[in-house]
C-alpha cells in the first residue's frame, strides 16, 4: 500500500491536541516564569515515560523546577471541582457516534495500592478491598466506559470516598453521562456490584444489565443453581439482613473446559440479567466484552505519572490525565487515521498505536525544550 505525500498527523499536532484539551477544560493559574503550557507539557512528558515530575524536570532544559511545578499543582485544592473539569475534558474529545444511539457501557473500580498510615486528608479516600500487591488499602477510582469497536473511551471518572455506597457511585456516574444523550443498551458490572441495593436500584431505573453472581452457600444460596448438565434460566431471590430482598432473573451457563489450561469437566457461570435481549448461549461471550474496561486500566498504566504525592486531588489529576491521553488517542485515530469508504469509515488503527502516540508526545516536548546532555558539579 502506498502512502500519501501529506502526513495525516504529526507529533506537534498530537501534543497541541492534548495541551489544548487541558487548557480548555482544566485551566491552571500561573505566576512568574511558569506558564500554563509549560506545566502541562512537563506533565505530559512525565506521563509518556511513566516518570516522576522530579526526574522529568532534570531531563529537560530550560523548564521550571519540580518545586515550582508542585507549587502550582497545589492550586488544584478542591477535588470536586477538579473532578468536574476532568470529566468535561474526557467528554470533549469523543469519536463521532458516541453521543447518539444505544451504547454498551461498563462501570468498574480501578484500585491503586496505598501503603502507610493515611493522614486526615487522605483517610476519606482510602478504599478497603481484598489484599492485592501486599496491601488491603487503595486509592479507588470508578469509571464509566463505552464498549464499541474503535471507539472505546472513558466517559467519566470519580474518586471513590469511604462514605460512597455502590448505588451512589452508579447514580453519580450515570448522571455525568446524561448530557451525552446516549441510551444504555446494556450495562456491564463486576460481581462486586452483586448486592440487593444495586440490583433493586437498576430494576427501578429499568436499565438493562449483566453481572456475574457471587457463588455462596453449601446447599442453599446461589450454589444451589449449579446443577445438571445444561444451561438454563430461572429466577432468584437475594436476601440481605440490612436491605431486605429482591428477585431477579438469573441465567446459568454450563460450559465444558475441553482441555483448556489442561482442565476437563463442566464449568458453570451464573449471571444476574435484566431486560437483556440475548440468547442464553450468547450471554457468556457477550459479558466478556466487559473486560474492555480492564484493558483501559492496563493502558492507563502505560501513561500514568509516577508519584509519591499523597494529596488525593493531585493524584486524581495524574490518573485523569492518563485516561484523557487514551481518549485523545482514540479521537485522533478516528478523525485523522481513517477515511470514508463506501459510506463507512475505514480506520487504520495499526498505523498509530498508543505507544506511538506516547512517543510522538515525548519527542515533541523534547524538541521544544531540549534534553540535558551534560552534568555539572557545583562551583567551589
Buried (B, 14 or more C-beta within 10 A) or exposed (E): EEEEEEEBBEBEBBBEBBBBBBBEBBEBEBEEEBEBBBBBBBBBBBBBBBBBBBEBBBBBEEBBEBEBBBBBBEEBEEBEEBBBBBBBBBBBBBBEBBBEEEBBBBBBBBBBEBEEEBEEEBEBBBBEEEEEEEBEBBBBBBBBBBBBEEBBBBBBBBBBBEEBEBBBBBEBBBEBBEEBEBEBBBBBBBBBBBBBBBBBBBBEEEBBBBBBBBBEEEEEBBEEBBEEEEBEEEEBEBEEEEBEEBEBBBBBBBEEEEEEEEEEEEBBBBBBBBEBEBEBEEBBEBBEBBEBBBEBBEBBEBBBBBBEBBBBBBBBBBBBBBBBBBBBBBBBBBBBBBEEEEEEBEBEBEEBEBEBBBBBBBBBBBEBBEEBEEEEEEEE
